[in-house]
């Protein structure tokens, strides 16, 4: 996964421009505490995951992660190629 957004958040309106329910995020608070979670809910005062709630007022930065389909595709293709070549080597 790679970070696609590194955003300083000052309000609920700004947060919902960049993050939505289901996104994987890394939240860094103004106190320097980090929380990594999948967003389950966003309301006017907080963002929350399975076992964590962070007040929007306490957020310094939020990093949104994204799955790279292209990189994963190349990885799968590479693994399949190695398996096929190994099978051909064993058979011959």
PyMOL Python script that loads the backbone (N, CA, C, O; Angstrom):
from pymol import cmd

cmd.read_pdbstr("""\
ATOM      1  N   UNK A   1       0.831  -1.174   0.000  1.00  0.00           N
ATOM      2  CA  UNK A   1       0.000   0.000   0.000  1.00  0.00           C
ATOM      3  C   UNK A   1       0.877   1.239   0.000  1.00  0.00           C
ATOM      4  O   UNK A   1       1.995   1.237   0.515  1.00  0.00           O
ATOM      5  N   UNK A   2       0.350   2.273  -0.578  1.00  0.00           N
ATOM      6  CA  UNK A   2       1.115   3.508  -0.596  1.00  0.00           C
ATOM      7  C   UNK A   2       0.249   4.644  -0.095  1.00  0.00           C
ATOM      8  O   UNK A   2      -0.976   4.603  -0.205  1.00  0.00           O
ATOM      9  N   UNK A   3       0.887   5.648   0.450  1.00  0.00           N
ATOM     10  CA  UNK A   3       0.169   6.836   0.915  1.00  0.00           C
ATOM     11  C   UNK A   3      -0.148   7.688  -0.293  1.00  0.00           C
ATOM     12  O   UNK A   3       0.737   8.017  -1.084  1.00  0.00           O
ATOM     13  N   UNK A   4      -1.432   8.050  -0.435  1.00  0.00           N
ATOM     14  CA  UNK A   4      -1.817   8.891  -1.570  1.00  0.00           C
ATOM     15  C   UNK A   4      -2.188  10.299  -1.150  1.00  0.00           C
ATOM     16  O   UNK A   4      -2.122  11.228  -1.955  1.00  0.00           O
ATOM     17  N   UNK A   5      -2.573  10.462   0.084  1.00  0.00           N
ATOM     18  CA  UNK A   5      -2.903  11.793   0.598  1.00  0.00           C
ATOM     19  C   UNK A   5      -2.208  11.974   1.933  1.00  0.00           C
ATOM     20  O   UNK A   5      -2.271  11.103   2.800  1.00  0.00           O
ATOM     21  N   UNK A   6      -1.549  13.099   2.091  1.00  0.00           N
ATOM     22  CA  UNK A   6      -0.988  13.480   3.374  1.00  0.00           C
ATOM     23  C   UNK A   6      -1.564  14.858   3.640  1.00  0.00           C
ATOM     24  O   UNK A   6      -1.046  15.857   3.141  1.00  0.00           O
ATOM     25  N   UNK A   7      -2.634  14.916   4.424  1.00  0.00           N
ATOM     26  CA  UNK A   7      -3.439  16.123   4.525  1.00  0.00           C
ATOM     27  C   UNK A   7      -3.442  16.655   5.947  1.00  0.00           C
ATOM     28  O   UNK A   7      -3.569  15.894   6.906  1.00  0.00           O
ATOM     29  N   UNK A   8      -3.302  17.963   6.075  1.00  0.00           N
ATOM     30  CA  UNK A   8      -3.517  18.621   7.360  1.00  0.00           C
ATOM     31  C   UNK A   8      -5.003  18.946   7.428  1.00  0.00           C
ATOM     32  O   UNK A   8      -5.552  19.569   6.519  1.00  0.00           O
ATOM     33  N   UNK A   9      -5.645  18.525   8.502  1.00  0.00           N
ATOM     34  CA  UNK A   9      -7.099  18.647   8.607  1.00  0.00           C
ATOM     35  C   UNK A   9      -7.455  19.688   9.664  1.00  0.00           C
ATOM     36  O   UNK A   9      -6.952  19.644  10.786  1.00  0.00           O
ATOM     37  N   UNK A  10      -8.323  20.617   9.296  1.00  0.00           N
ATOM     38  CA  UNK A  10      -8.771  21.644  10.241  1.00  0.00           C
ATOM     39  C   UNK A  10     -10.264  21.601  10.516  1.00  0.00           C
ATOM     40  O   UNK A  10     -10.740  22.237  11.457  1.00  0.00           O
ATOM     41  N   UNK A  11     -11.020  20.848   9.693  1.00  0.00           N
ATOM     42  CA  UNK A  11     -12.471  20.840   9.869  1.00  0.00           C
ATOM     43  C   UNK A  11     -13.072  19.560   9.310  1.00  0.00           C
ATOM     44  O   UNK A  11     -12.426  18.826   8.561  1.00  0.00           O
ATOM     45  N   UNK A  12     -14.309  19.308   9.685  1.00  0.00           N
ATOM     46  CA  UNK A  12     -15.052  18.158   9.176  1.00  0.00           C
ATOM     47  C   UNK A  12     -15.188  18.253   7.660  1.00  0.00           C
ATOM     48  O   UNK A  12     -15.014  17.259   6.955  1.00  0.00           O
ATOM     49  N   UNK A  13     -15.498  19.441   7.162  1.00  0.00           N
ATOM     50  CA  UNK A  13     -15.676  19.637   5.715  1.00  0.00           C
ATOM     51  C   UNK A  13     -14.393  19.294   4.956  1.00  0.00           C
ATOM     52  O   UNK A  13     -14.447  18.696   3.881  1.00  0.00           O
ATOM     53  N   UNK A  14     -13.264  19.665   5.503  1.00  0.00           N
ATOM     54  CA  UNK A  14     -11.982  19.373   4.863  1.00  0.00           C
ATOM     55  C   UNK A  14     -11.676  17.873   4.931  1.00  0.00           C
ATOM     56  O   UNK A  14     -11.157  17.299   3.973  1.00  0.00           O
ATOM     57  N   UNK A  15     -11.994  17.248   6.054  1.00  0.00           N
ATOM     58  CA  UNK A  15     -11.746  15.816   6.227  1.00  0.00           C
ATOM     59  C   UNK A  15     -12.528  14.984   5.218  1.00  0.00           C
ATOM     60  O   UNK A  15     -11.969  14.072   4.607  1.00  0.00           O
ATOM     61  N   UNK A  16     -13.805  15.283   5.036  1.00  0.00           N
ATOM     62  CA  UNK A  16     -14.623  14.451   4.139  1.00  0.00           C
ATOM     63  C   UNK A  16     -14.298  14.671   2.655  1.00  0.00           C
ATOM     64  O   UNK A  16     -14.762  13.912   1.804  1.00  0.00           O
ATOM     65  N   UNK A  17     -13.509  15.698   2.341  1.00  0.00           N
ATOM     66  CA  UNK A  17     -13.019  15.864   0.967  1.00  0.00           C
ATOM     67  C   UNK A  17     -11.994  14.785   0.626  1.00  0.00           C
ATOM     68  O   UNK A  17     -11.848  14.411  -0.538  1.00  0.00           O
ATOM     69  N   UNK A  18     -11.287  14.288   1.632  1.00  0.00           N
ATOM     70  CA  UNK A  18     -10.163  13.386   1.411  1.00  0.00           C
ATOM     71  C   UNK A  18     -10.378  11.968   1.911  1.00  0.00           C
ATOM     72  O   UNK A  18      -9.735  11.042   1.415  1.00  0.00           O
ATOM     73  N   UNK A  19     -11.261  11.773   2.879  1.00  0.00           N
ATOM     74  CA  UNK A  19     -11.422  10.472   3.524  1.00  0.00           C
ATOM     75  C   UNK A  19     -12.889  10.085   3.539  1.00  0.00           C
ATOM     76  O   UNK A  19     -13.765  10.925   3.745  1.00  0.00           O
ATOM     77  N   UNK A  20     -13.147   8.790   3.317  1.00  0.00           N
ATOM     78  CA  UNK A  20     -14.513   8.288   3.419  1.00  0.00           C
ATOM     79  C   UNK A  20     -14.513   6.951   4.152  1.00  0.00           C
ATOM     80  O   UNK A  20     -13.465   6.331   4.337  1.00  0.00           O
ATOM     81  N   UNK A  21     -15.674   6.524   4.555  1.00  0.00           N
ATOM     82  CA  UNK A  21     -15.822   5.253   5.263  1.00  0.00           C
ATOM     83  C   UNK A  21     -15.250   4.135   4.392  1.00  0.00           C
ATOM     84  O   UNK A  21     -15.528   4.058   3.195  1.00  0.00           O
ATOM     85  N   UNK A  22     -14.440   3.265   5.019  1.00  0.00           N
ATOM     86  CA  UNK A  22     -13.812   2.162   4.313  1.00  0.00           C
ATOM     87  C   UNK A  22     -12.355   2.422   3.951  1.00  0.00           C
ATOM     88  O   UNK A  22     -11.621   1.484   3.640  1.00  0.00           O
ATOM     89  N   UNK A  23     -11.925   3.690   3.988  1.00  0.00           N
ATOM     90  CA  UNK A  23     -10.529   4.020   3.689  1.00  0.00           C
ATOM     91  C   UNK A  23      -9.619   3.549   4.820  1.00  0.00           C
ATOM     92  O   UNK A  23     -10.001   3.557   5.991  1.00  0.00           O
ATOM     93  N   UNK A  24      -8.409   3.138   4.446  1.00  0.00           N
ATOM     94  CA  UNK A  24      -7.380   2.818   5.432  1.00  0.00           C
ATOM     95  C   UNK A  24      -6.579   4.080   5.655  1.00  0.00           C
ATOM     96  O   UNK A  24      -6.080   4.678   4.702  1.00  0.00           O
ATOM     97  N   UNK A  25      -6.450   4.497   6.922  1.00  0.00           N
ATOM     98  CA  UNK A  25      -5.784   5.761   7.220  1.00  0.00           C
ATOM     99  C   UNK A  25      -4.756   5.607   8.336  1.00  0.00           C
ATOM    100  O   UNK A  25      -4.815   4.680   9.143  1.00  0.00           O
ATOM    101  N   UNK A  26      -3.824   6.534   8.355  1.00  0.00           N
ATOM    102  CA  UNK A  26      -2.882   6.705   9.448  1.00  0.00           C
ATOM    103  C   UNK A  26      -3.092   8.127   9.940  1.00  0.00           C
ATOM    104  O   UNK A  26      -2.811   9.086   9.222  1.00  0.00           O
ATOM    105  N   UNK A  27      -3.586   8.261  11.166  1.00  0.00           N
ATOM    106  CA  UNK A  27      -3.879   9.572  11.740  1.00  0.00           C
ATOM    107  C   UNK A  27      -2.765   9.936  12.712  1.00  0.00           C
ATOM    108  O   UNK A  27      -2.391   9.136  13.569  1.00  0.00           O
ATOM    109  N   UNK A  28      -2.241  11.143  12.573  1.00  0.00           N
ATOM    110  CA  UNK A  28      -1.244  11.664  13.498  1.00  0.00           C
ATOM    111  C   UNK A  28      -1.890  12.840  14.230  1.00  0.00           C
ATOM    112  O   UNK A  28      -2.310  13.819  13.613  1.00  0.00           O
ATOM    113  N   UNK A  29      -1.959  12.722  15.550  1.00  0.00           N
ATOM    114  CA  UNK A  29      -2.603  13.774  16.337  1.00  0.00           C
ATOM    115  C   UNK A  29      -1.628  14.917  16.614  1.00  0.00           C
ATOM    116  O   UNK A  29      -0.426  14.787  16.381  1.00  0.00           O
ATOM    117  N   UNK A  30      -2.147  16.017  17.105  1.00  0.00           N
ATOM    118  CA  UNK A  30      -1.316  17.171  17.452  1.00  0.00           C
ATOM    119  C   UNK A  30      -0.365  16.840  18.594  1.00  0.00           C
ATOM    120  O   UNK A  30       0.644  17.522  18.776  1.00  0.00           O
ATOM    121  N   UNK A  31      -0.675  15.801  19.364  1.00  0.00           N
ATOM    122  CA  UNK A  31       0.188  15.352  20.459  1.00  0.00           C
ATOM    123  C   UNK A  31       1.263  14.381  19.958  1.00  0.00           C
ATOM    124  O   UNK A  31       2.119  13.962  20.737  1.00  0.00           O
ATOM    125  N   UNK A  32       1.232  14.018  18.666  1.00  0.00           N
ATOM    126  CA  UNK A  32       2.216  13.124  18.087  1.00  0.00           C
ATOM    127  C   UNK A  32       1.856  11.648  18.160  1.00  0.00           C
ATOM    128  O   UNK A  32       2.666  10.798  17.789  1.00  0.00           O
ATOM    129  N   UNK A  33       0.661  11.329  18.630  1.00  0.00           N
ATOM    130  CA  UNK A  33       0.202   9.945  18.718  1.00  0.00           C
ATOM    131  C   UNK A  33      -0.295   9.510  17.334  1.00  0.00           C
ATOM    132  O   UNK A  33      -0.987  10.265  16.651  1.00  0.00           O
ATOM    133  N   UNK A  34       0.064   8.289  16.929  1.00  0.00           N
ATOM    134  CA  UNK A  34      -0.400   7.780  15.639  1.00  0.00           C
ATOM    135  C   UNK A  34      -1.414   6.666  15.840  1.00  0.00           C
ATOM    136  O   UNK A  34      -1.304   5.860  16.763  1.00  0.00           O
ATOM    137  N   UNK A  35      -2.396   6.639  14.961  1.00  0.00           N
ATOM    138  CA  UNK A  35      -3.443   5.616  14.955  1.00  0.00           C
ATOM    139  C   UNK A  35      -3.592   5.143  13.514  1.00  0.00           C
ATOM    140  O   UNK A  35      -3.756   5.955  12.603  1.00  0.00           O
ATOM    141  N   UNK A  36      -3.534   3.826  13.306  1.00  0.00           N
ATOM    142  CA  UNK A  36      -3.735   3.269  11.972  1.00  0.00           C
ATOM    143  C   UNK A  36      -4.982   2.404  12.022  1.00  0.00           C
ATOM    144  O   UNK A  36      -5.079   1.490  12.840  1.00  0.00           O
ATOM    145  N   UNK A  37      -5.953   2.699  11.129  1.00  0.00           N
ATOM    146  CA  UNK A  37      -7.212   1.959  11.153  1.00  0.00           C
ATOM    147  C   UNK A  37      -7.992   2.142   9.864  1.00  0.00           C
ATOM    148  O   UNK A  37      -7.690   3.006   9.041  1.00  0.00           O
ATOM    149  N   UNK A  38      -9.006   1.298   9.716  1.00  0.00           N
ATOM    150  CA  UNK A  38      -9.959   1.434   8.622  1.00  0.00           C
ATOM    151  C   UNK A  38     -11.126   2.266   9.145  1.00  0.00           C
ATOM    152  O   UNK A  38     -11.680   1.966  10.203  1.00  0.00           O
ATOM    153  N   UNK A  39     -11.496   3.298   8.414  1.00  0.00           N
ATOM    154  CA  UNK A  39     -12.543   4.223   8.850  1.00  0.00           C
ATOM    155  C   UNK A  39     -13.901   3.520   8.850  1.00  0.00           C
ATOM    156  O   UNK A  39     -14.336   2.978   7.834  1.00  0.00           O
ATOM    157  N   UNK A  40     -14.557   3.539  10.003  1.00  0.00           N
ATOM    158  CA  UNK A  40     -15.899   2.960  10.144  1.00  0.00           C
ATOM    159  C   UNK A  40     -16.972   4.040  10.158  1.00  0.00           C
ATOM    160  O   UNK A  40     -18.104   3.806   9.736  1.00  0.00           O
ATOM    161  N   UNK A  41     -16.605   5.238  10.650  1.00  0.00           N
ATOM    162  CA  UNK A  41     -17.583   6.332  10.723  1.00  0.00           C
ATOM    163  C   UNK A  41     -16.864   7.677  10.777  1.00  0.00           C
ATOM    164  O   UNK A  41     -15.756   7.795  11.301  1.00  0.00           O
ATOM    165  N   UNK A  42     -17.529   8.681  10.222  1.00  0.00           N
ATOM    166  CA  UNK A  42     -17.055  10.063  10.304  1.00  0.00           C
ATOM    167  C   UNK A  42     -18.270  10.903  10.654  1.00  0.00           C
ATOM    168  O   UNK A  42     -19.286  10.862   9.961  1.00  0.00           O
ATOM    169  N   UNK A  43     -18.160  11.665  11.737  1.00  0.00           N
ATOM    170  CA  UNK A  43     -19.241  12.605  12.044  1.00  0.00           C
ATOM    171  C   UNK A  43     -18.639  13.999  12.202  1.00  0.00           C
ATOM    172  O   UNK A  43     -17.460  14.199  11.913  1.00  0.00           O
ATOM    173  N   UNK A  44     -19.417  14.939  12.646  1.00  0.00           N
ATOM    174  CA  UNK A  44     -18.954  16.327  12.684  1.00  0.00           C
ATOM    175  C   UNK A  44     -17.839  16.575  13.698  1.00  0.00           C
ATOM    176  O   UNK A  44     -17.157  17.597  13.629  1.00  0.00           O
ATOM    177  N   UNK A  45     -17.647  15.640  14.647  1.00  0.00           N
ATOM    178  CA  UNK A  45     -16.642  15.859  15.683  1.00  0.00           C
ATOM    179  C   UNK A  45     -15.502  14.850  15.692  1.00  0.00           C
ATOM    180  O   UNK A  45     -14.435  15.136  16.235  1.00  0.00           O
ATOM    181  N   UNK A  46     -15.707  13.656  15.092  1.00  0.00           N
ATOM    182  CA  UNK A  46     -14.671  12.628  15.198  1.00  0.00           C
ATOM    183  C   UNK A  46     -14.666  11.696  13.996  1.00  0.00           C
ATOM    184  O   UNK A  46     -15.627  11.613  13.231  1.00  0.00           O
ATOM    185  N   UNK A  47     -13.545  10.998  13.862  1.00  0.00           N
ATOM    186  CA  UNK A  47     -13.395   9.932  12.887  1.00  0.00           C
ATOM    187  C   UNK A  47     -13.105   8.677  13.704  1.00  0.00           C
ATOM    188  O   UNK A  47     -12.337   8.727  14.665  1.00  0.00           O
ATOM    189  N   UNK A  48     -13.708   7.563  13.333  1.00  0.00           N
ATOM    190  CA  UNK A  48     -13.522   6.377  14.149  1.00  0.00           C
ATOM    191  C   UNK A  48     -13.336   5.124  13.319  1.00  0.00           C
ATOM    192  O   UNK A  48     -13.786   5.015  12.179  1.00  0.00           O
ATOM    193  N   UNK A  49     -12.641   4.171  13.955  1.00  0.00           N
ATOM    194  CA  UNK A  49     -12.410   2.864  13.387  1.00  0.00           C
ATOM    195  C   UNK A  49     -12.963   1.820  14.328  1.00  0.00           C
ATOM    196  O   UNK A  49     -13.801   2.122  15.178  1.00  0.00           O
ATOM    197  N   UNK A  50     -12.494   0.581  14.180  1.00  0.00           N
ATOM    198  CA  UNK A  50     -12.995  -0.525  14.990  1.00  0.00           C
ATOM    199  C   UNK A  50     -12.852  -0.264  16.489  1.00  0.00           C
ATOM    200  O   UNK A  50     -13.815  -0.414  17.240  1.00  0.00           O
ATOM    201  N   UNK A  51     -11.655   0.126  16.923  1.00  0.00           N
ATOM    202  CA  UNK A  51     -11.397   0.304  18.357  1.00  0.00           C
ATOM    203  C   UNK A  51     -10.802   1.664  18.684  1.00  0.00           C
ATOM    204  O   UNK A  51     -10.202   1.838  19.744  1.00  0.00           O
ATOM    205  N   UNK A  52     -10.959   2.620  17.796  1.00  0.00           N
ATOM    206  CA  UNK A  52     -10.338   3.922  18.019  1.00  0.00           C
ATOM    207  C   UNK A  52     -11.258   5.048  17.557  1.00  0.00           C
ATOM    208  O   UNK A  52     -11.953   4.926  16.548  1.00  0.00           O
ATOM    209  N   UNK A  53     -11.249   6.129  18.300  1.00  0.00           N
ATOM    210  CA  UNK A  53     -11.941   7.363  17.919  1.00  0.00           C
ATOM    211  C   UNK A  53     -10.965   8.509  18.081  1.00  0.00           C
ATOM    212  O   UNK A  53     -10.272   8.606  19.094  1.00  0.00           O
ATOM    213  N   UNK A  54     -10.909   9.382  17.077  1.00  0.00           N
ATOM    214  CA  UNK A  54     -10.027  10.534  17.146  1.00  0.00           C
ATOM    215  C   UNK A  54     -10.861  11.777  16.853  1.00  0.00           C
ATOM    216  O   UNK A  54     -11.562  11.851  15.844  1.00  0.00           O
ATOM    217  N   UNK A  55     -10.770  12.739  17.746  1.00  0.00           N
ATOM    218  CA  UNK A  55     -11.461  14.007  17.546  1.00  0.00           C
ATOM    219  C   UNK A  55     -10.838  14.733  16.364  1.00  0.00           C
ATOM    220  O   UNK A  55      -9.615  14.783  16.236  1.00  0.00           O
ATOM    221  N   UNK A  56     -11.670  15.291  15.507  1.00  0.00           N
ATOM    222  CA  UNK A  56     -11.161  16.036  14.348  1.00  0.00           C
ATOM    223  C   UNK A  56     -10.290  17.205  14.803  1.00  0.00           C
ATOM    224  O   UNK A  56      -9.305  17.539  14.144  1.00  0.00           O
ATOM    225  N   UNK A  57     -10.647  17.826  15.923  1.00  0.00           N
ATOM    226  CA  UNK A  57      -9.862  18.942  16.454  1.00  0.00           C
ATOM    227  C   UNK A  57      -8.454  18.514  16.865  1.00  0.00           C
ATOM    228  O   UNK A  57      -7.547  19.346  16.895  1.00  0.00           O
ATOM    229  N   UNK A  58      -8.253  17.224  17.184  1.00  0.00           N
ATOM    230  CA  UNK A  58      -6.948  16.717  17.611  1.00  0.00           C
ATOM    231  C   UNK A  58      -6.067  16.253  16.460  1.00  0.00           C
ATOM    232  O   UNK A  58      -4.896  15.941  16.675  1.00  0.00           O
ATOM    233  N   UNK A  59      -6.602  16.198  15.239  1.00  0.00           N
ATOM    234  CA  UNK A  59      -5.839  15.669  14.107  1.00  0.00           C
ATOM    235  C   UNK A  59      -4.871  16.720  13.570  1.00  0.00           C
ATOM    236  O   UNK A  59      -5.256  17.845  13.253  1.00  0.00           O
ATOM    237  N   UNK A  60      -3.592  16.315  13.478  1.00  0.00           N
ATOM    238  CA  UNK A  60      -2.596  17.165  12.831  1.00  0.00           C
ATOM    239  C   UNK A  60      -2.517  16.809  11.356  1.00  0.00           C
ATOM    240  O   UNK A  60      -2.659  17.673  10.491  1.00  0.00           O
ATOM    241  N   UNK A  61      -2.286  15.504  11.069  1.00  0.00           N
ATOM    242  CA  UNK A  61      -2.216  15.029   9.685  1.00  0.00           C
ATOM    243  C   UNK A  61      -2.952  13.706   9.581  1.00  0.00           C
ATOM    244  O   UNK A  61      -3.059  12.949  10.546  1.00  0.00           O
ATOM    245  N   UNK A  62      -3.453  13.453   8.388  1.00  0.00           N
ATOM    246  CA  UNK A  62      -4.065  12.165   8.114  1.00  0.00           C
ATOM    247  C   UNK A  62      -3.536  11.662   6.776  1.00  0.00           C
ATOM    248  O   UNK A  62      -3.580  12.369   5.769  1.00  0.00           O
ATOM    249  N   UNK A  63      -3.041  10.439   6.782  1.00  0.00           N
ATOM    250  CA  UNK A  63      -2.517   9.812   5.572  1.00  0.00           C
ATOM    251  C   UNK A  63      -3.498   8.744   5.126  1.00  0.00           C
ATOM    252  O   UNK A  63      -3.848   7.854   5.901  1.00  0.00           O
ATOM    253  N   UNK A  64      -3.938   8.828   3.895  1.00  0.00           N
ATOM    254  CA  UNK A  64      -4.850   7.836   3.327  1.00  0.00           C
ATOM    255  C   UNK A  64      -4.032   6.868   2.494  1.00  0.00           C
ATOM    256  O   UNK A  64      -3.182   7.284   1.707  1.00  0.00           O
ATOM    257  N   UNK A  65      -4.285   5.585   2.664  1.00  0.00           N
ATOM    258  CA  UNK A  65      -3.546   4.566   1.924  1.00  0.00           C
ATOM    259  C   UNK A  65      -4.385   4.044   0.775  1.00  0.00           C
ATOM    260  O   UNK A  65      -5.615   4.076   0.811  1.00  0.00           O
ATOM    261  N   UNK A  66      -3.689   3.562  -0.249  1.00  0.00           N
ATOM    262  CA  UNK A  66      -4.383   3.052  -1.427  1.00  0.00           C
ATOM    263  C   UNK A  66      -3.728   1.765  -1.906  1.00  0.00           C
ATOM    264  O   UNK A  66      -2.506   1.618  -1.856  1.00  0.00           O
ATOM    265  N   UNK A  67      -4.536   0.857  -2.361  1.00  0.00           N
ATOM    266  CA  UNK A  67      -4.091  -0.406  -2.926  1.00  0.00           C
ATOM    267  C   UNK A  67      -3.640  -0.148  -4.359  1.00  0.00           C
ATOM    268  O   UNK A  67      -4.358   0.492  -5.126  1.00  0.00           O
ATOM    269  N   UNK A  68      -2.459  -0.639  -4.729  1.00  0.00           N
ATOM    270  CA  UNK A  68      -1.952  -0.447  -6.085  1.00  0.00           C
ATOM    271  C   UNK A  68      -2.238  -1.690  -6.926  1.00  0.00           C
ATOM    272  O   UNK A  68      -1.538  -2.695  -6.806  1.00  0.00           O
ATOM    273  N   UNK A  69      -3.250  -1.626  -7.763  1.00  0.00           N
ATOM    274  CA  UNK A  69      -3.636  -2.745  -8.612  1.00  0.00           C
ATOM    275  C   UNK A  69      -2.524  -3.099  -9.602  1.00  0.00           C
ATOM    276  O   UNK A  69      -2.277  -4.279  -9.852  1.00  0.00           O
ATOM    277  N   UNK A  70      -1.867  -2.119 -10.153  1.00  0.00           N
ATOM    278  CA  UNK A  70      -0.808  -2.362 -11.132  1.00  0.00           C
ATOM    279  C   UNK A  70       0.371  -3.120 -10.507  1.00  0.00           C
ATOM    280  O   UNK A  70       0.844  -4.107 -11.071  1.00  0.00           O
ATOM    281  N   UNK A  71       0.840  -2.663  -9.353  1.00  0.00           N
ATOM    282  CA  UNK A  71       1.961  -3.332  -8.697  1.00  0.00           C
ATOM    283  C   UNK A  71       1.587  -4.744  -8.271  1.00  0.00           C
ATOM    284  O   UNK A  71       2.383  -5.672  -8.416  1.00  0.00           O
ATOM    285  N   UNK A  72       0.386  -4.907  -7.750  1.00  0.00           N
ATOM    286  CA  UNK A  72      -0.064  -6.238  -7.334  1.00  0.00           C
ATOM    287  C   UNK A  72      -0.185  -7.157  -8.534  1.00  0.00           C
ATOM    288  O   UNK A  72       0.162  -8.335  -8.441  1.00  0.00           O
ATOM    289  N   UNK A  73      -0.665  -6.652  -9.651  1.00  0.00           N
ATOM    290  CA  UNK A  73      -0.784  -7.440 -10.872  1.00  0.00           C
ATOM    291  C   UNK A  73       0.572  -7.933 -11.349  1.00  0.00           C
ATOM    292  O   UNK A  73       0.715  -9.098 -11.719  1.00  0.00           O
ATOM    293  N   UNK A  74       1.564  -7.060 -11.342  1.00  0.00           N
ATOM    294  CA  UNK A  74       2.918  -7.451 -11.749  1.00  0.00           C
ATOM    295  C   UNK A  74       3.499  -8.489 -10.795  1.00  0.00           C
ATOM    296  O   UNK A  74       4.184  -9.416 -11.227  1.00  0.00           O
ATOM    297  N   UNK A  75       3.230  -8.337  -9.510  1.00  0.00           N
ATOM    298  CA  UNK A  75       3.711  -9.303  -8.525  1.00  0.00           C
ATOM    299  C   UNK A  75       3.105 -10.679  -8.776  1.00  0.00           C
ATOM    300  O   UNK A  75       3.822 -11.680  -8.776  1.00  0.00           O
ATOM    301  N   UNK A  76       1.796 -10.739  -8.988  1.00  0.00           N
ATOM    302  CA  UNK A  76       1.122 -12.011  -9.256  1.00  0.00           C
ATOM    303  C   UNK A  76       1.661 -12.636 -10.541  1.00  0.00           C
ATOM    304  O   UNK A  76       1.918 -13.839 -10.585  1.00  0.00           O
ATOM    305  N   UNK A  77       1.832 -11.836 -11.573  1.00  0.00           N
ATOM    306  CA  UNK A  77       2.377 -12.333 -12.838  1.00  0.00           C
ATOM    307  C   UNK A  77       3.785 -12.906 -12.649  1.00  0.00           C
ATOM    308  O   UNK A  77       4.112 -13.946 -13.220  1.00  0.00           O
ATOM    309  N   UNK A  78       4.605 -12.241 -11.863  1.00  0.00           N
ATOM    310  CA  UNK A  78       5.955 -12.717 -11.588  1.00  0.00           C
ATOM    311  C   UNK A  78       5.952 -14.045 -10.842  1.00  0.00           C
ATOM    312  O   UNK A  78       6.730 -14.943 -11.167  1.00  0.00           O
ATOM    313  N   UNK A  79       5.088 -14.174  -9.851  1.00  0.00           N
ATOM    314  CA  UNK A  79       4.997 -15.417  -9.088  1.00  0.00           C
ATOM    315  C   UNK A  79       4.519 -16.554  -9.987  1.00  0.00           C
ATOM    316  O   UNK A  79       5.062 -17.658  -9.932  1.00  0.00           O
ATOM    317  N   UNK A  80       3.525 -16.297 -10.796  1.00  0.00           N
ATOM    318  CA  UNK A  80       3.017 -17.332 -11.714  1.00  0.00           C
ATOM    319  C   UNK A  80       4.119 -17.759 -12.687  1.00  0.00           C
ATOM    320  O   UNK A  80       4.267 -18.948 -12.969  1.00  0.00           O
ATOM    321  N   UNK A  81       4.884 -16.808 -13.195  1.00  0.00           N
ATOM    322  CA  UNK A  81       5.978 -17.129 -14.121  1.00  0.00           C
ATOM    323  C   UNK A  81       7.012 -18.030 -13.458  1.00  0.00           C
ATOM    324  O   UNK A  81       7.482 -18.986 -14.073  1.00  0.00           O
ATOM    325  N   UNK A  82       7.366 -17.741 -12.227  1.00  0.00           N
ATOM    326  CA  UNK A  82       8.341 -18.556 -11.501  1.00  0.00           C
ATOM    327  C   UNK A  82       7.805 -19.968 -11.292  1.00  0.00           C
ATOM    328  O   UNK A  82       8.538 -20.941 -11.467  1.00  0.00           O
ATOM    329  N   UNK A  83       6.529 -20.085 -10.918  1.00  0.00           N
ATOM    330  CA  UNK A  83       5.925 -21.398 -10.707  1.00  0.00           C
ATOM    331  C   UNK A  83       5.921 -22.195 -12.008  1.00  0.00           C
ATOM    332  O   UNK A  83       6.267 -23.376 -12.004  1.00  0.00           O
ATOM    333  N   UNK A  84       5.539 -21.577 -13.108  1.00  0.00           N
ATOM    334  CA  UNK A  84       5.498 -22.261 -14.401  1.00  0.00           C
ATOM    335  C   UNK A  84       6.898 -22.698 -14.808  1.00  0.00           C
ATOM    336  O   UNK A  84       7.083 -23.829 -15.257  1.00  0.00           O
ATOM    337  N   UNK A  85       7.884 -21.823 -14.659  1.00  0.00           N
ATOM    338  CA  UNK A  85       9.264 -22.180 -15.028  1.00  0.00           C
ATOM    339  C   UNK A  85       9.783 -23.315 -14.147  1.00  0.00           C
ATOM    340  O   UNK A  85      10.493 -24.200 -14.627  1.00  0.00           O
ATOM    341  N   UNK A  86       9.431 -23.292 -12.859  1.00  0.00           N
ATOM    342  CA  UNK A  86       9.860 -24.365 -11.950  1.00  0.00           C
ATOM    343  C   UNK A  86       9.251 -25.695 -12.354  1.00  0.00           C
ATOM    344  O   UNK A  86       9.928 -26.723 -12.338  1.00  0.00           O
ATOM    345  N   UNK A  87       7.982 -25.681 -12.713  1.00  0.00           N
ATOM    346  CA  UNK A  87       7.301 -26.907 -13.143  1.00  0.00           C
ATOM    347  C   UNK A  87       7.948 -27.446 -14.418  1.00  0.00           C
ATOM    348  O   UNK A  87       8.154 -28.653 -14.545  1.00  0.00           O
ATOM    349  N   UNK A  88       8.264 -26.574 -15.347  1.00  0.00           N
ATOM    350  CA  UNK A  88       8.906 -27.008 -16.600  1.00  0.00           C
ATOM    351  C   UNK A  88      10.281 -27.602 -16.326  1.00  0.00           C
ATOM    352  O   UNK A  88      10.672 -28.580 -16.962  1.00  0.00           O
ATOM    353  N   UNK A  89      11.010 -27.021 -15.390  1.00  0.00           N
ATOM    354  CA  UNK A  89      12.330 -27.517 -15.038  1.00  0.00           C
ATOM    355  C   UNK A  89      12.245 -28.900 -14.388  1.00  0.00           C
ATOM    356  O   UNK A  89      13.043 -29.787 -14.689  1.00  0.00           O
ATOM    357  N   UNK A  90      11.265 -29.074 -13.491  1.00  0.00           N
ATOM    358  CA  UNK A  90      11.078 -30.348 -12.801  1.00  0.00           C
ATOM    359  C   UNK A  90      10.662 -31.435 -13.790  1.00  0.00           C
ATOM    360  O   UNK A  90      11.146 -32.563 -13.691  1.00  0.00           O
ATOM    361  N   UNK A  91       9.790 -31.132 -14.728  1.00  0.00           N
ATOM    362  CA  UNK A  91       9.290 -32.106 -15.702  1.00  0.00           C
ATOM    363  C   UNK A  91      10.387 -32.532 -16.658  1.00  0.00           C
ATOM    364  O   UNK A  91      10.419 -33.691 -17.071  1.00  0.00           O
ATOM    365  N   UNK A  92      11.278 -31.639 -17.017  1.00  0.00           N
ATOM    366  CA  UNK A  92      12.298 -31.965 -18.027  1.00  0.00           C
ATOM    367  C   UNK A  92      13.467 -32.717 -17.495  1.00  0.00           C
ATOM    368  O   UNK A  92      14.384 -33.046 -18.248  1.00  0.00           O
TER     369      UNK A  92
END
""", "prot")
cmd.dss("prot")
cmd.show_as("cartoon", "prot")
cmd.util.cbc("prot")
cmd.orient("prot")
